[in-house]
């Protein structure tokens, strides 16, 4: 394999390693206190206008929260809530809500 091929392989490996970061559900539970006002204490929304997060797929939650944060999905309510979250925070929240299962 030539140098260019090796460099490309390393970049692909690094990309997939970063994307597949496994969240810490316990850390996500701690971080979810702010989310509970709208999405419920156990991720089950008490109001129909806010989605239930419990039992959602982890990668789906990461994608949606990231989209709110970077502005590709617009929401005046969600943007300020997620603006300060790190990628690790997002992964942890997603792991927590996915771990709750559907109720």
Backbone bond lengths (Angstrom), bond angles and torsions (degrees), N, CA, C in turn:
res aa  C-N    CA-C-N  psi(-1)  N-CA   C-N-CA  omega(-1)  CA-C   N-CA-C  phi
1 X - - - 1.458 - - 1.534 107.93 -
2 X 1.308 116.84 135.26 1.468 120.35 179.88 1.527 110.80 -78.55
3 X 1.322 116.52 172.50 1.470 122.29 -177.39 1.527 111.96 -59.45
4 X 1.332 116.31 -40.84 1.467 120.48 -179.60 1.532 110.30 -63.34
5 X 1.299 116.36 -41.78 1.464 120.93 178.95 1.516 112.03 -65.06
6 X 1.329 116.61 -39.87 1.460 120.81 177.78 1.524 110.97 -65.27
7 X 1.324 115.76 -43.33 1.467 119.84 179.51 1.527 110.48 -62.67
8 X 1.311 116.64 -42.66 1.468 120.60 179.07 1.526 110.20 -62.51
9 X 1.312 117.17 -44.02 1.469 120.93 179.73 1.522 111.62 -60.47
10 X 1.321 116.48 -40.92 1.469 120.82 178.91 1.523 110.35 -65.77
11 X 1.324 117.20 -42.07 1.465 120.42 178.76 1.523 111.49 -62.99
12 X 1.320 117.40 -42.50 1.467 121.06 178.68 1.524 109.95 -62.73
13 X 1.316 116.86 -43.88 1.463 120.98 179.10 1.525 111.08 -61.53
14 X 1.324 117.45 -44.73 1.463 120.91 178.65 1.519 111.39 -63.30
15 X 1.321 117.17 -40.26 1.461 120.93 179.28 1.517 110.67 -60.65
16 X 1.318 117.37 -50.26 1.460 119.80 -177.34 1.522 111.85 -69.94
17 X 1.305 118.35 -28.76 1.455 120.99 175.54 1.526 110.07 -66.19
18 X 1.322 117.71 -43.59 1.468 122.05 -179.94 1.520 110.98 -67.49
19 X 1.315 117.39 -40.39 1.461 121.37 -177.27 1.522 111.30 -69.63
20 X 1.310 117.61 -32.12 1.457 119.86 -174.37 1.528 112.96 -92.80
21 X 1.316 117.33 23.09 1.454 120.86 178.23 1.523 109.87 -55.18
22 X 1.319 115.91 125.45 1.462 120.36 -179.85 1.518 109.09 -88.08
23 X 1.303 115.40 126.38 1.455 120.27 -179.45 1.517 112.87 -77.12
24 X 1.303 115.12 160.51 1.458 124.03 178.65 1.531 107.30 -104.59
25 X 1.324 116.16 107.99 1.464 121.09 -175.77 1.527 112.55 -60.72
26 X 1.323 117.94 -36.32 1.473 120.08 179.32 1.524 111.47 -66.13
27 X 1.327 116.02 -41.71 1.471 119.67 176.68 1.525 109.81 -65.79
28 X 1.328 116.36 -36.55 1.468 120.56 177.66 1.515 111.95 -65.37
29 X 1.314 116.70 -37.59 1.469 120.87 178.22 1.527 109.81 -61.31
30 X 1.311 116.43 -43.54 1.468 121.04 178.16 1.522 110.56 -62.49
31 X 1.317 116.74 -42.37 1.463 122.06 -177.74 1.533 111.88 -72.31
32 X 1.325 117.98 -21.57 1.467 122.15 -173.14 1.526 114.73 -76.42
33 X 1.316 117.41 -4.32 1.472 120.70 -177.56 1.532 110.76 -54.19
34 X 1.315 116.99 -41.96 1.462 121.30 179.56 1.530 111.31 -65.95
35 X 1.316 116.53 -35.40 1.472 121.92 -177.04 1.532 111.74 -69.93
36 X 1.326 116.57 -26.94 1.464 122.20 -172.42 1.524 113.41 -60.64
37 X 1.306 118.23 -29.22 1.466 120.61 -178.33 1.523 111.72 -57.44
38 X 1.307 116.92 -37.70 1.469 120.35 -178.90 1.523 113.12 -105.50
39 X 1.340 116.59 -35.82 1.461 120.51 -173.20 1.525 113.22 -99.98
40 X 1.329 117.49 2.87 1.456 121.44 177.45 1.516 112.81 86.04
41 X 1.313 115.62 150.84 1.454 121.74 -177.25 1.514 114.40 -61.47
42 X 1.308 117.67 -31.56 1.463 121.64 178.56 1.521 110.42 -111.88
43 X 1.339 115.54 23.73 1.459 120.11 177.88 1.514 114.52 79.18
44 X 1.324 116.21 8.40 1.471 120.47 178.25 1.515 107.28 -107.68
45 X 1.311 115.54 111.05 1.456 121.18 -173.70 1.521 111.84 -64.79
46 X 1.326 116.58 132.10 1.461 120.31 177.25 1.535 112.22 -79.08
47 X 1.334 116.64 -10.83 1.460 122.14 -175.95 1.527 108.95 -127.84
48 X 1.305 116.81 136.57 1.457 121.51 -177.51 1.518 115.53 -63.69
49 X 1.315 117.94 -19.12 1.467 119.64 -178.76 1.530 112.95 -79.66
50 X 1.329 117.83 -14.06 1.464 121.81 177.64 1.522 108.68 -111.92
51 X 1.321 117.71 133.43 1.468 119.04 -176.55 1.526 113.29 -72.04
52 X 1.305 114.96 149.14 1.451 122.14 171.21 1.519 107.52 -76.66
53 X 1.315 117.19 132.46 1.461 122.03 -178.37 1.526 112.70 -100.57
54 X 1.323 117.05 -24.06 1.461 121.05 -179.05 1.524 109.99 -59.14
55 X 1.323 115.27 131.48 1.450 120.89 176.13 1.519 115.69 84.09
56 X 1.315 117.47 -2.82 1.461 119.26 176.11 1.528 108.58 -69.94
57 X 1.295 116.59 152.99 1.465 121.50 177.61 1.529 109.61 -65.49
58 X 1.311 115.90 139.68 1.461 121.99 -176.56 1.537 111.69 -57.74
59 X 1.327 117.06 -48.72 1.466 119.55 -177.63 1.529 111.31 -65.75
60 X 1.328 117.29 -34.63 1.470 120.73 176.78 1.528 110.00 -61.22
61 X 1.327 116.54 -45.93 1.468 120.20 179.95 1.525 111.30 -63.99
62 X 1.320 116.98 -41.38 1.466 120.11 177.51 1.530 109.74 -59.92
63 X 1.311 116.44 -45.70 1.468 121.03 -179.15 1.519 111.23 -61.49
64 X 1.324 117.67 -45.48 1.462 121.21 -177.06 1.527 112.01 -69.46
65 X 1.318 117.55 -45.30 1.465 120.25 -179.66 1.529 109.80 -63.54
66 X 1.331 116.10 -42.04 1.464 120.30 178.17 1.524 110.81 -62.55
67 X 1.324 116.93 -40.28 1.470 120.49 178.85 1.531 111.39 -63.90
68 X 1.313 117.61 -39.26 1.475 120.27 174.78 1.527 109.94 -63.35
69 X 1.326 116.08 -41.97 1.461 120.31 -176.79 1.528 111.89 -66.88
70 X 1.334 117.02 -43.68 1.471 118.66 -176.68 1.527 113.54 -88.68
71 X 1.330 116.70 -0.86 1.454 120.55 174.58 1.520 115.66 87.21
72 X 1.329 118.28 1.25 1.466 119.05 177.46 1.527 111.04 -73.08
73 X 1.295 117.17 -20.77 1.467 122.61 170.09 1.519 106.12 -120.94
74 X 1.313 116.22 116.74 1.461 120.37 -173.54 1.519 112.38 -91.25
75 X 1.315 114.71 136.13 1.457 121.78 174.44 1.525 108.10 -160.09
76 X 1.313 115.62 118.61 1.465 119.76 178.57 1.526 111.32 -63.99
77 X 1.334 117.30 -27.40 1.464 120.71 179.39 1.525 111.86 -80.23
78 X 1.326 116.87 -42.40 1.463 120.49 -174.11 1.527 113.81 -81.63
79 X 1.310 118.18 -33.86 1.470 120.88 -175.06 1.533 112.65 -52.91
80 X 1.328 119.02 -49.86 1.470 117.52 -179.91 1.533 112.90 -70.28
81 X 1.311 117.40 -24.92 1.463 120.53 -178.71 1.530 111.93 -72.63
82 X 1.334 116.63 -31.58 1.464 120.25 -175.18 1.534 113.45 -105.08
83 X 1.316 117.10 -6.36 1.470 119.90 -173.97 1.524 113.53 -59.30
84 X 1.305 118.35 -31.74 1.462 121.49 -178.11 1.519 114.88 -94.23
85 X 1.329 116.74 2.86 1.463 119.35 -178.22 1.522 111.52 -78.81
86 X 1.316 116.48 136.85 1.466 121.59 172.88 1.524 108.38 -84.20
87 X 1.326 117.00 169.23 1.469 120.55 175.41 1.526 110.25 -59.84
88 X 1.318 116.39 -36.24 1.466 120.71 178.41 1.531 110.41 -66.31
89 X 1.328 117.68 -42.11 1.468 121.24 177.24 1.524 110.26 -59.40
90 X 1.311 116.14 -44.84 1.470 121.34 -178.86 1.523 110.01 -62.38
91 X 1.322 116.94 -45.96 1.468 120.78 178.55 1.524 111.00 -62.20
92 X 1.325 117.08 -39.37 1.463 120.69 179.73 1.524 111.68 -67.04
93 X 1.329 116.70 -43.47 1.466 119.95 176.96 1.514 110.81 -61.57
94 X 1.318 116.88 -44.29 1.459 120.89 -179.90 1.526 110.68 -62.45
95 X 1.323 116.87 -41.56 1.467 120.43 178.62 1.525 110.91 -63.02
96 X 1.315 116.37 -41.29 1.463 120.90 179.37 1.530 111.23 -62.60
97 X 1.319 117.11 -53.58 1.464 119.29 -176.76 1.524 111.75 -66.17
98 X 1.324 117.56 -36.09 1.469 119.83 176.97 1.530 111.57 -66.07
99 X 1.331 116.56 -32.24 1.459 120.80 -178.86 1.530 113.04 -71.04
100 X 1.314 116.62 -18.47 1.468 119.52 -175.96 1.523 112.53 -73.89
101 X 1.302 116.87 -23.88 1.453 120.07 -179.33 1.516 111.70 71.42
102 X 1.306 115.78 166.23 1.468 121.39 179.01 1.508 109.70 -77.04
103 X 1.301 115.93 140.03 1.469 119.64 -179.58 1.509 109.06 -122.39
